[in-house]
């Protein structure tokens, strides 16, 4: 089973904790999202995300994952915040077979910015907060453009 730690703000953590203490079920839906496309003078590439919606908790989390990352169907998300960094709230989910797709012309960072902004606005329109994290390992390529 895949386990992912999620850092959320205190308000979302408190809401999840309240639901957990009342033993309320958390409605979830997890799926993959793939953004494909290329850019001028570069080949085509794809950015893969794992997205999990926690409907009645009014939040969603997204994780950029490596293209060769094998996802388990069973995923546990563990939520923490600044106020309670050692007390995580575990939410077990199942990954659906759904794969949503989008096309965006640009490099991988531009694709991540595009899909992050798009999902943030989508969930904001549904009164939910969206968190986006990058779980890809650092590569020499990504370090070349990094500022000291």
Secondary structure, DSSP 4 states (H G I P E B T S, - for coil): -EEEEEE--HHHHHHHHHHHHTTPPPPEEEEEEEEEEEETTEEEEEEEEEEEEEGGGTEEEEEEE-TTPPPPSEEEEEEE-GGGTT--EEEEEEEEEEEEEEE--S-HHHHHHHHHHHHHHHHHHTT-EEEEEE-SPP-HHHHHT---
